[in-house]
């Protein structure tokens, strides 16, 4: 093996190690607030769910007057999806 080849290999390994270390630090900084961000998202989903429940109540009252159930059925499908999302979180 040529002496410069060994030095070049050592430099390459050092540079690669430095790049991997920098990426790990950036990743750690990026996910530092992930739990807090997740709590914010769950809070927003909970508020959205409550809004949908209120809207469902208003639509139900309106449907009693008009006899139209399609909007309420569609809203039930959306709410089911939201409830599933909240259970996953």
Buried (B, 14 or more C-beta within 10 A) or exposed (E): EEEEEEEEEEEEEEEEEEEEEEEEEEEEEEEEEEEEEEEEEEEEBEEBBEEBEEBBEEBEEEBEEEEEEEBBEEBBEEBEEBEEBEEEE
